Amino acid sequence: MKVMGVCGSPRKRGNSEQLLDVALDVVRAEGIETDKILLAGKQILPCTACLRCREEKDGLCHGRDDDLTRALPAIYDADGLLLATPVYFGAATAEMTAFVDRVGYVSRANGGLLNRKVGAPIVVARRAGQNFTVAQLNYFFLINGMIVPGARYWPIAFGGGPGEALQDDEGVATIQDLGRNVAWLIKKIYS
Ligand SMILES: Cc1cc2nc3c(=O)[nH]c(=O)nc-3n(C[C@H](O)[C@H](O)[C@H](O)COP(=O)(O)O)c2cc1C
């Protein structure tokens, strides 16, 4: 059993990555293996709509040859996906949007590679836009047949400068709770 954490911030060691680590630490403490992909510093291009994934049906992206193309096998190998993003102008970052477009489209072109896997969002903003962005990521999970656990609150936190989100006690407690629920659900489904 494995959970893949994906951080959509262009900033390494920022709030999104720190909150993702909070959740992944809990998942590991519950006995589930974790892995992490930072989209920061990687080439993550948008979908070209070439539709070749529908023709080739090999679980790969043939429209792009970038870091996401190479990461796809590890992403589909995981039993759960934790997607962390900051809010940029009320929505997920461009990197995270490109990620969900391509990972979702290739999954659907190949009979549903994400179907019945567990998915959960983690969203941070300085002031506003978390709920919309949680909904944006939940739409991705749900149209791909994924199962989304809740937590004691929506999985959001407040923070602007790097590290500020870890001072949001309720946000951190919520993300820890989310990690526990992700682990609980994966064990129920896969063990
Ligand atoms: C281009 C850009 C757009 C942003 N838009 C918003 C926004 O709509 N709402 C908000 O509260 N914060 C916004 N922020 C602030 C970030 O969400 C906040 O600093 C967040 O903690 C960054 O996460 P990171 O450290 O993981 O990169 C924006 C920041 C940038 C750089």
The ligand as an SDF file (V2000), in Angstrom:
LIG
                    3D

 31 33  0  0  0  0  0  0  0  0999 V2000
    0.5300   34.2910   -8.0450 C   0  0  0  0  0  0  0  0  0  0  0  0
   -0.0240   34.1870   -6.6430 C   0  0  0  0  0  0  0  0  0  0  0  0
   -1.3870   34.2250   -6.4500 C   0  0  0  0  0  0  0  0  0  0  0  0
   -1.9180   34.1100   -5.1520 C   0  0  0  0  0  0  0  0  0  0  0  0
   -3.2780   34.1410   -4.9930 N   0  0  0  0  0  0  0  0  0  0  0  0
   -3.7910   34.0520   -3.7310 C   0  0  0  0  0  0  0  0  0  0  0  0
   -5.2070   34.0650   -3.5280 C   0  0  0  0  0  0  0  0  0  0  0  0
   -6.0040   34.0890   -4.4470 O   0  0  0  0  0  0  0  0  0  0  0  0
   -5.6490   34.0120   -2.2420 N   0  0  0  0  0  0  0  0  0  0  0  0
   -4.7960   33.9740   -1.1660 C   0  0  0  0  0  0  0  0  0  0  0  0
   -5.2580   33.9780   -0.0370 O   0  0  0  0  0  0  0  0  0  0  0  0
   -3.4610   33.8990   -1.3340 N   0  0  0  0  0  0  0  0  0  0  0  0
   -2.9370   33.9200   -2.5910 C   0  0  0  0  0  0  0  0  0  0  0  0
   -1.5800   33.8220   -2.7810 N   0  0  0  0  0  0  0  0  0  0  0  0
   -0.7260   33.5300   -1.5980 C   0  0  0  0  0  0  0  0  0  0  0  0
   -0.3910   32.0290   -1.4980 C   0  0  0  0  0  0  0  0  0  0  0  0
   -1.5390   31.2130   -1.6120 O   0  0  0  0  0  0  0  0  0  0  0  0
    0.2700   31.7410   -0.1310 C   0  0  0  0  0  0  0  0  0  0  0  0
    1.4330   32.5360   -0.0090 O   0  0  0  0  0  0  0  0  0  0  0  0
    0.6050   30.2940    0.0580 C   0  0  0  0  0  0  0  0  0  0  0  0
    0.9700   30.0760    1.4080 O   0  0  0  0  0  0  0  0  0  0  0  0
    1.7530   29.8550   -0.8300 C   0  0  0  0  0  0  0  0  0  0  0  0
    1.9820   28.4860   -0.6260 O   0  0  0  0  0  0  0  0  0  0  0  0
    3.4460   27.8340   -0.8490 P   0  0  0  0  0  0  0  0  0  0  0  0
    4.3100   28.3540    0.2840 O   0  0  0  0  0  0  0  0  0  0  0  0
    3.2110   26.3790   -0.7750 O   0  0  0  0  0  0  0  0  0  0  0  0
    3.9390   28.2820   -2.1810 O   0  0  0  0  0  0  0  0  0  0  0  0
   -1.0510   33.9440   -4.0520 C   0  0  0  0  0  0  0  0  0  0  0  0
    0.3480   33.9020   -4.2560 C   0  0  0  0  0  0  0  0  0  0  0  0
    0.8580   34.0220   -5.5460 C   0  0  0  0  0  0  0  0  0  0  0  0
    2.3680   33.9500   -5.7580 C   0  0  0  0  0  0  0  0  0  0  0  0
  1  2  1  0
  2  3  1  0
  2 30  2  0
  3  4  2  0
  4  5  1  0
  4 28  1  0
  5  6  2  0
  6  7  1  0
  6 13  1  0
  7  8  2  0
  7  9  1  0
  9 10  1  0
 10 11  2  0
 10 12  1  0
 12 13  2  0
 13 14  1  0
 14 15  1  0
 14 28  1  0
 15 16  1  0
 16 17  1  0
 16 18  1  0
 18 19  1  0
 18 20  1  0
 20 21  1  0
 20 22  1  0
 22 23  1  0
 23 24  1  0
 24 25  2  0
 24 26  1  0
 24 27  1  0
 28 29  2  0
 29 30  1  0
 30 31  1  0
M  END
$$$$
